[in-house]
Amino acid sequence: MHNTFLAYVLDDLHNKELDISKCTFVLPSKRSGTFLKKHIANRLEKNIFSPEVVSIQEFIGELSDLNLASNIDLLLLLFKVYKESQIEDSDDFASFINWGQTLLQDFNEIDGYLIPAEDILNYLSAIKEINHWSASKEKSELVENYLQLWKNLEIIYNNFYAALLQQKRGYQGLIQREAVKAIQSGAKQKTSTEPIVFIGFNALNAAESSIIQHYLEQGNAHIYWDIDSYFLKDPIHDAGLFIRDYQYNWPYYKHGHTIEPQDNFLQNKNITITGVPKSISQTKYVGQLLQEMGEKEEIDLSKTALVLADETLLNPMLNAVPSTIPEVNITMGMPLNKTVLYSFFVNFLELHLHVSDRGWFFKRVLEFIANPYTIKLSSENQGNFAQRLSTDIKEGNILYIDTERLQKYPEANELLSIIFPNKTLSATGWISNCLFLIDHLKTIYQEEKNALELEYLYRFYALFNQLKQYLDKVDFMGELKSIKNLFKQLANMETLDFIGQPLTGFQIMGMLESRNLDFETVIITSVNEGILPSGKSNNSFIPFDVKRDYGLPTYKEKDAIYVYHFYRLIQRAKNIYITYNTEPDVLEGGEKSRLITQLLTDKNLKPQITHTIATPNISIDSKPLLQIEKDSQFMEDLWAFAQNGFSPTSLTNYIKNPIDFYTRNILKINDLEEVEENIAANTFGTIIHDSLEQLYTPLIDQILTQEHIKTLKKEVPEVVQQHFTKNLSGVDISKGKFLLVYNVILKYLHNFLDDEIKQLKRHEIKILALEERYEELITVPGLEFPIKLKGTLDRVDLFDGTVRIIDYKTGKVEAKNVKITDWEALTSDYDKSKAFQLLCYAYLYSKKHGVSDLQAGIISFKHLGKGLFPFSEDKDTRIHSDTLATFENYLFQLISEICNVAVPLTEKVD
């Protein structure tokens, strides 16, 4: 048994007495070539020239004399060809890029599988024609346009193919088709007698298969398959699907050659399968596993690989690798669209896509200035504009930010003129501004010597320059909208490649990077359906049955590729750790992979497998209630507060939770208001209060008549509008949500006035005061200093000769909130806070006016039909002198407790 496949190949060549230095080695990837060279070097006793080691792509490229074009160049050329075709109403680039990529992949497959393009494309067109056949003779314009594309596909394909050949460039499939033509016509014969050795292939397309067979039949080539007899001899095991097919169908094998499988899979190994909740937890689990491995003598980390089936986990994984591991070698790219810097540019783009004549929309601005990179740019010498602008937007309730507002931050003038230019940005303008910002960030990170950030910046710098070049070549991308898709595509295709020493240290890699390599210890993460194998995502215009008829790969074959890679990874390994996500959500694949179920149900493996579910340790500690001792500083602040005055709200804050009272009333920490795009409850209340005050003020000290109120009704719309503007500057009430809110307020006020008219038919009402502030100094027994009690009474009137104190509430109020059956509840139960407030108001009023027989109640705008909710003790809705005496008693108790040094503030939990 060989511990690696490449060692097995070299031994076999040695036994066949082939001179390794004269061979050409062809492998699936460049990376496996690097490892092969290492193996060859390890065996040599003397120096030799390195044999030729190439990837299959390079090998085929040499046969065709064509260069591989970049994806984006191909898309731009395809768009040009598409635009020149017979289609009358063609898509713009922004729409094209969404489907052009798929079309490109289909062309690539058709060529790679050597299918006559006109056959399959005309067949597709006929299918689409049938699907859209309808009883009416006339086809709608939409259907006509749609069918035009399919009818033109063959022309588009041929013109695209010809244009690429003319440029001596191509996509992979085209290069492969041309290479096959070259071999068949005899134009490209490797006449040298040097042997060619093909190593470690699995899923070959028709072109690769023809080329390899061609050389095998020449008699001077050798091929080595990395397959275990356990899979090859099992007629239904997917890991051997392709190689079994070659064994039965290639003439080379029909004429006496045989495939020599290896026998490693059933050798002794330990397989540990662990289910871990959520993706990120898997990285934590692997970090822990690596920590333990580092401490074990028998595990050699340089022969260990961590394979991420879900490559997006690279970043969290890097953070989880313990620092005790000296060398980590990453051989996979991180797509640029998974970096935070990408989000910075996308936020910047969104900012400009949503700019209107009123300015930049606040949400986009807040999003952009909250990005870590914007905060980095907004340093001291830039006047911390990000933090200040954020505060200003929230405090001023600014919905749109215009250039005028930005004058407030002169230190950042230059930077802000780039972020918020005063003219509409074109695509090239946006790119120039991005390059300017990159330059700014570069200076900052160079000073900090932050190599990783500079690497990210450099990749985006290159990407924007690439974009700029494309824009110079084409005239169809003037708009910012069309560059959005192109930028997203580019960032998705481009990767930040980590350059490491592939031959040393602990390896982190993606599934495809593991081809032909063997490790003693393998960790594979995210083995869930939809990730490994990747499931039925069918990014193609060619339906399943057409693919099957023409021999194109379907998802069944794509699954088999992953199955092969998975089994090949664990074939020779001694220690295998497999993790999967037990709680996948919509975005994270499905249940545990069928590959795990396959391992668990294989009776030959049963003794070697352990399957467990890892869960984080959760301990629920009862959290002690927060207590704040009243030190001298607190007492000083409290004394200052008491001089300014206790309001009913501050006292009910204390009843609700003493800590709330401390933070809000003593420390004055109020949450900074959010920008109100929807109206907040307190603003809604303020507008109603202020409008009522303005409407009724001229009627103070008058006996109300129905005529008065009818006149007020006419004034309502204008008054409400004034208060809207006062409370929410920058809000347009003529449309959208605010129009609805405006109408709700009008409705509330009209209902209120109608109710007033109804009352006036039977009662006499005289307004005494509106929004009047009351202040009284009270002496609480046991306290050295007098306490000020203050409050604002919304309305005081005489109702058939009885004084009524009315509090307006726009929130939810029920009759039980103002009813007292048990006085103890008044200072302990927050539900009774409304009753407490009413008693405070009555207490203040009677102190000032010496009146003790009165009524106090709440008018709830949500329940106007129910009229006044009066304060009541048991059944009595009047407040008498004994009611006030009892209240005073409880009020003094409450204030004494607040001011008592010996009683700490203790948190109340709902």
C-alpha positions, 0 to 999 in steps of 0.5 A: 500500500502506498501512502499517496497516489503520486508515489504509486504512479512514480513507483509503477513507472520505475517498474516499467523502466521508464526514464522519468526525466523524458516523460511529459506528465499531464495532470488535472491542475497546476497544483497537483503538478507542483506536488508531483515535482516534489515527489520526483525531487525526493526520489532523485539521487542526482540532478536532472532537468525537470520533466515537463509537467503540465495541466490538461488545460495547458496541454490542450491549449498547446494543441490548439494555439489559442489563448484562454480569454478572461470571462469578462472579455468573453461577456463583452464580446458576446454582447457585441455579437448579440447586439449585431444579430437580427434581434429587433428589441435587444436587451441592454447590457445590464439585463444581458449580463444576467443571462449572458453568463449562462449562455456562455456556460452552455456554449462552453459545454456544447463545445467541450462535448463536441456536439454539433452546435446547429443540431442542439441550438435548432432543437432548442429553438423548436422546443421553445416554439412549441412551448409558446405555441398558442391558439391565437395566430398572433404572437404577442410582442413579448413572445416574439422577442423571446423567440427571436433570441432562440431563432438567432442562437445559432447565428450568435454562436457561429459569429461569436466562435468566428470572432474569437478564432480571429482574435486567437482566443477562446473559452475552454470548450472552444479551445478543446474543440479546436484541439480535437480538430487539430489532432484529427486533421493530423495538423498537431502530432506530437511526433516525438517518441517521448512518453506522455503520462496522464495522471489522476483524471476522473470526469472528462468531457468528450473533447478531453476524452478524445484527446487522451484516447488518441494518445493512448492509441498511439501506443506511447502514453500511459494513464493512471486512474486514482480509483479504489477497487471498492468503488470501481467494482461496485456497479452503482457506486457514484465515485466510480461512475466515470471510470467504470464508463471508460473501462467499458467504452474506450477501445483502448480497454476493449483491446486488452488494457486494464484499469488497475485500481488500488486497495486502500479504502478498507484499510484501517482508519478512524472516521469521526462524523460530527454534527454541529449547529450552524456553519460558524460553529463548525469553524469553532469546532474545527479550531478546537480539533486543531488545538487538540491535534497540535498536542498529539504526537502521532498527528503530523500537521504537515500531512493534514488538510482542512477541506472547506466544502463551503468556501465562504467559511474561509474567513471565519475559519482563519480566525478559528485556527489556533495560534499554536499552529506555526504554518498555515497554507491557504490554497484557495481564493476568497471571492472579492464579493465576500470581503467587507471592502466589497460592501463598502463599494456596493454601499457607495454605489447604492448611495448614488443609484438612489440619489434624487433631486432632493439629495441623498436618501438618509438610509443609504447615507447612514448605511455608507457612513456606518461602514468600517472603511468610511469610519476609517476615512473619517478620522480626527483631521477629517473632522470625524464627519461620519459620526457627526453626520450620523448624529445630525441626521438622527437629531434633525430627522433629515430624510434627504442630505443635500450639498448645503448640509455638507458645508457643516464639515469643512475639514472633510471638504475634499473627501466629501466632494468625492463621496457626495459630488454635486453632479450625477455620477456616470459610470466612469465618474463613479470608478474615478471616485472609488480609485480616489477613496482607495488611494486615501485608504492606502495612505492610512493602512500604509501608516498602520503597516496593515498588509492584509488590508493593503492586499484587499485594496490592491485587488480592488484597485486592479479590479477598478482599473480593469473596469475602466479599461472595459468602459473605454472600449464600450459605449453601452455602459454610460449609466451607473445602473449597468455597471452595477451588475458588471461590478458584482459579476467581476467581484464574484469571479475575481478572487483574492488569492492567498499565496503560500508555500503549497508544500509545507505546513497545514493546508486549508483548501477547497474541494477541487484544490484537493485533486490528486493529493493525499493526506494522512489526516483530513478534515472536511466541513459543511458536508450537507446536501446542497453543498456537497454534493451541490444539488440540482442547481441547473444554471443552463438554458438546455433542459434536462432531457435535451442534455441527456439525449445529447450526452451533456452532463446533468446534475447527476454527473455533477453530483458524481464528481463531488462524490468522487472527490469526497471518497478520494480524499478519505481513501488513503487517509488514516484520520478523517473528521467530517462535520456537518451543519445540524441546523441548516437554514434556507441559505446553508444547504440542506440536511446532512449529506447523503455521503454521510448516510452512505458511510454510516450505512456501510457495514464494512466501515461500521467499526471505524466510524463514530458519529456524534452531535456537538452542542455548545455548553450552555449554562443558565446562570441566574443573573443577580439583580443590578443594584446601585448604591447611593453614594455622595455623587448620586445624592448630589445629582439627586438634590439637583434633580429635586430642585429642578422638580420631580415630574409624574413621569419621573416618579412612574419611571422609578415605579417601573424600574429604579434603574430606568429612573437613574439612567433617564432622569438622573444621568439623562441618557436618552436614546438618540432618536432614530430618523423618523421615516415612519412617525414615532408614537411620541411625535404623533402624540406631540402633534395632537397635543400641540394642535389642540392647544393652538385650536382651543387657546382663543377659547380660554375662560369662555363657555363653549358653544357648538358654534365655537367647535364648528369653527375650530373644525375648519381650522384643523387641517392647517393647524395640523400641517403647521405642527407637522412641519415644526416636529418633522422638518424635511417631511412631505405630507402630500404623499406616502406614509406621512399622508396617511398619518396626517389623515389619521391625525385629522380624523382623531381631531375631528372625532374629538371635536364631534364628541365635544359638540355632543357633550355641549348639547347636554352640559356646560363646559368652560375652559380654564387652562391649557398646557399649564405648568404647575410647580409646588414645593412640598415638605416631605417628613424626614427630608432636610430639603423641600422637594419640588413637584411639577407637571403640565396639565393638558386641559382644565375645564369646568364641567357643569360646575365641577373642575375636570383635569384632562390628560390626552393619551394617544397610546393604549389606555384602559379603564382599569389603568385609572381605577384604584382598589388597592392603594399599595399598588399605586407605588408598586405596580406600573400598570397604575401609572396613569392613575398615579399621574392623574392624582399628581395633577389633581394634587398640584391643582388643589395645592395651587387653587385650594380646590379639593372636590374635583375630577381627573381623567384621561381621554384616549384617542384610540377609544374616543367613543368611550369618552373620559376615563375618570380616576376612580376609587372603588366606584367613586369618580370624584377626588375628595380631600381624603383621597388627596390626603391618602395620595400624599401619604403614598407620594411622601413614602415614594419620595422618601424611598428615592431620597433615602441613602440607605436604600440602594436602587434595585433593578425590577424585572418584568 
